[in-house]
Amino acid sequence: MRDFIQRSKRQISRPKRCNASKNIVVKKFNLSTVIDKNDSKEWDAILSQFDQSTIFQSYAWGELKKDENWECFRLIISENEKPTLIAQILVKKFLGIKLGWCPGGPILNTKSIDLAKTALNEFKKIIIRKKIFNLRCKPYLQKTDTNLEIFSTLAKSTIKITSSKTVNISTQDDKVFLQDCRKKHRYYIKQSQKHNLEWKISTLENAQKTFIQILNEMQEKKKIKIKLIDIKNFSQLLGETHSGKPRVFALTGYEKNCPIVSCIMSVFDNVAFQHYAASNQRGRKIFASYGMTYELIKVLKDMGVKYMNFGSISDDESSPGVDFFKLGFGGNLFERVGEFDIAKFRIYSFIFNAMLKFRT
């Protein structure tokens, strides 16, 4: 880590709690900060050292967002050369004001609450020095008393951008997976299998073209509009696994050579994430999405994936159909610690949340 572009070292003190009758004990941490780390392999290698690493903090995701007119900078805070906090920040100007977004971060890698709070405070100082009006943070850390205490120094967001709940499904043998599914989900899987769909994996422009074809049919029927990432570009940026399999791909079900259901997946650190899923009217009629999930788990297991992040479910039960579907495959409900704002003044965060409320 000695070849980093920018480094600042300092000893930061944090008072430890103690009885009033005793002297305050001051614990010092030897922190070093790296800003603007622009080596993709090294960044992803360091990110992999964090238990809650996520595709949205990968180097490829930051590069993808640059093509959507976001600026991106990456920072690592270490204690005695051991990475303690890592964060990839996306910044965009709106009416001359710099607004920031840290999807899936910052991520912490320490069991010490004092060290975590100190690193987080240093992170906050860096954001303020960057003159970011407001940074929205969405760490992929589980909601526990410890994590809530660590992030208690940041302003809790009053208007959330996304749900804090998601479903993780372990990759298992076929029989075990079916046993874990709800009875009704097993029934729908069997109904889908009666139609003998052909399942194909595609990448790059083929994945993008096929998925968009099904998505357009679904959007026209449901009168909705979904904004997609550049699937081809993302696939090129993320590349392949060590075994030569694509990290970004589409799994598509075909009936008589016609695509009727598909999903877009990415794989990072042996964890898969489902970005999008779509089915046309025929696919919905024969419960093809249920059959696709069954096939998808087999594909991911063959790739060595540990589990799949199945995406968010609603916090307020506003999407009962989607929630029922995602929760019925025997996955674990994972609740994140929440969303937080960093700003020089609290009024800035208040204004930012008011803007979000106005937009919604």
N, C-alpha and C positions, 0 to 999 in steps of 0.2 A: 504493500500500500504506500510505498515511499515515492512512487512516481505520480502521485495525484497532482492535479493542476493547482489547486488552491488549498492551503492548510492553515489552520489557526489553532494554536495550543494554548491552553490556559488551565489553571487550577481553579475549580469552581467549588465553593463551599456551600454546604447545605446543613443547617442546624438540625440535629436529631432531637426528638422529643425526650424529655426526661422530667423527673420530679422537680418541683419548684425549689426544693431545699438543696438541690445539687447544681453544680455549674453546668452550663450548656456545653454539650460535646459537639464539636464541629467536625464533620467528616468531609474530607477533600477528595475530589475525583479529578483525575488527570485526563481531561477530555481533549480530543482533537477533532476538528471539523474539516470535511472535504466537501467542496462545492463545485458543481459542474463537472461531474465525472462522466467522461464521454468515451468510455471503452465498453462496448456491449457485452463482451464475454466476461470481463471482470465484474461489471455491475451485476449481471445475472448470477455469477458465481457467489458474490457476496450476499445477494438477495436470498439465495438458496440456503444460507446459513440461518435464516430466520424461520421459525416454525410456521408463522402465518403469512408466508410469502404468497403472492397472488399475481395472476396474469396482468392485472391492472397496474402493477408496479414494475412489470418487466420492461426492459429497454425497448423492445419492439412496440409495446403499447404507446410509449412516449413518442417514438418516431412516427407512428401512425397518426397520432394527434397533431403532430407538426403539419401534416398535410391538410389538416382541418383548421389551419391558421391559429393553432395554439403554440405558445412558446413553452419550452420545457427545460427545467433545470433539476438536477439530481444532487442530493446531499447525503452524506454519511457522517454520523457522529459516533466516535469510538472512545472507549475508556481503556487506557493502556494498550492501544492498538487493536482491541477487540471491538468489532462493530456492535453498537448498542442501539442505535436508531437509524433507520433508513427511510428515505422518502423521495418520491418522484413527484414534482409539482408541475401542474399545467397552469399557464397564465394567459389570459386574453384581456385585451383592453376593450371596454365598453364606454363610449362617450369620454374617452381619455382616462378612465379609471381602471386600474389594474385589479382584476378579480382572479382569484386562484382556486384551484380544485386539486385535491390530493386523493384520488380514488384508491381505496384499499390501503391508505396509509395516514399518518406515519406508522411504521411497524417497529416494535420494540423487542429486544432480545436480552433480557436480564431478569433475574428473580428478585433483584433489589428494588424495592419501591422508591427508596431515596435516589438511587441512580437513575431510574426511569423518569422520575419527576424532574431531576436536574437536567437530563438530556432533553426532555420535552420543553423545559423552560429555555434552554439554549436554542432549540428549534424555533420556538416562538420569537426570540430575538432576531434570528436570521430572517424570518418572514417579514418582520417589521422593518428591518434594515433594507430589504428589497422593495420597500414602499408599496407593498400589496395592500390594497384597501381592505379586503377581507379574503381569508383563505378558508374554504370549506374542507374539513377533514372527515374522511369516512374510513377509519381503521378497521381492518378485518381481524379484530380481536374480540374474543368472546366476552359477553356481558357477565362479569364476575365482580364481587365486591372489591377485589384487588385492582382490577382494571378501571372500575368506576372511580376509585380513589386516585389512581394515577392521573386520570384525565379530568379530575375535578377542578384543576387549575385553569382549564379552558372553558370558554362559554358554550353551554349546551345550545345547539341549534333549536330554534322554536318552530321553524318550518323545515321539515325534512325533504330532501330531494328524492330519496328512494326508501324502501322499507328496510328495517334493520334485521328482518328475519329471512333466513334462507334454508333450503333443504339440501343436505349432503347424503348421497347414496353410495354405499360401498360397492365395489365391484366384487361379485361373488359367483360361485357356480350357479348354473341355471336353476337347479332344484332348490337351493338355498334362497336364491332371489325370489322365486315364485312363492315359497313358503312365507317369506316376509311381506309379500304384497297383501293388500286387503282382498277379501273374497271377491268383491265386485271387480277389482282391477284384474285379478286372475281370469275372471270370466271374459272381460273385454279383450285381454291378450289372446285368449283362445279363439274368440270370435274373429279377431284380426287375422290370426294364423290360418283360418279356413280359406282365405282368399289367395294363399300362396304368393305373397308379394315377393318381388326380387329386390334384394337390398344391395346397394352399391355405394362405395366411398369415392368421392371426387374431391379435387383440390383446385386451387387457383381459379382461373376464369370459368372452368367447368362447374365448380362448386357454386360460384357466384351466379352464373347464368341459370342453373337449374333451380337454385333456391328462390331467386327473384321471380321466376316463372310461377312457382307455387304461391309465393307471397302475394303477388299481384292478384291472383285469383281470390285469395282469402280476403285481401283488403277490399276488393271490389264488392264481395259478398257481404262483408261485415261493416263496410263503410268506415274503415279505420285507416290510419296512415302511420307506418313505422319507419323511422329513419335508420338506415343501415350504415355500418362501417364499410370501408373498402375491403371486402373479403379477400380479393386477390392480393392486394398490397400487404395486408396483414399476414397472409400466408407466406409471402416472400420474405417478409421481415423476420417472422418467427422461425422459419426454416423447418428442419426435421429433428426428430429425436435421435439419440445415440444409435438406435437400431435402424435408422433410416426411414422411419415412418413420419408422415406429415403431422406437424403440431397444430395445424388448422385444416379442418376438413368438413365436408358435408356428408351426412349419412342420409340417403334418399331411398324411399320405397317406391317401386314401380309396379303398376298393374298393366299388363299387356303393353309394355314399353312406354307407358305414360307415367310421369312422376306425379304422385298424389300426396306425398308427405315428406318433409325434410327438416333437418336441423343443422345448425352451424356450431361446431365445437372447436375449442382450443385446448391445448395441453401444455402445462408448465409445472415443472417439479413433480411429475407423476400425479398431478391433480388436473382433472378435466373441468371445463366450464362450458355450460350451454348458453351461448349468446342469443340465439334465436331458434324458434321452431314454428313451422307453418304446415297446414294441411288444407287442401281444397275441399270442395263440397263432397266429392266422392270419398276422400280420405276420412272425413269426419263421419260419414255414413257407416263405414266399416271399421271404425275405431282404430284407424291406422296409427295414431299417435301412441296408443298403448303398445302395439306391436313394435313400433320403432324404439321405444324406451327399453323394451326387453332385448332387442337386437343390439342396441347401443351399449348396454352393459357388457355384453359378450365381446364386442369390439374393443372396448376400453380395457377390459381384463386382459385381452390378448396383447395389448400395448404395454401392459405393466402399470396401468393407472391404479392408484389406491382407491380413490373415490371421485365422484362427480358432484360438482356444485351445480344443483339443478335450477339455480336462480331463485329470485325472491318470491315470497308469498306476502300477502297483505298484512299490515299491522292492525288494520281496523275491520277485517273481514269484508272488505269492499269488493273482493274478487273471489266469491265462493267457488265458482266453477274451476278456476285455475288452481286455487288452493286445494280443492278436493283431488284434482288430478295429480299434483306434485306430491301431496302428502300420502298418497295411497300405495307407493312403491317400497314402503319399508325403510325409508330414509330417516335420518336424524335431523330434528329441528335445531338449527344453529342461530342463536340470537347474538348479534354484534353489539358492541358497547355503545354504539350510537354515532351521531354526527355532531361535529364541533366546529366552532368558528374561531379563527385567530385574527385579531385586528389590533391596531395601536390603541384605539379607543372603543369602548363598548358600544357607543352610539353608531359606529361604523357597522358592527354586526347587526344592530337593530335595523338599520337602513337596508342592509343586504337582505335580511329575512323579510322585511316589508316588501321589497321588490319581488321576492319569490312568491309571496302571498298574492301580490297584485297580478302576477303572471298566471297564477293558477286560478 
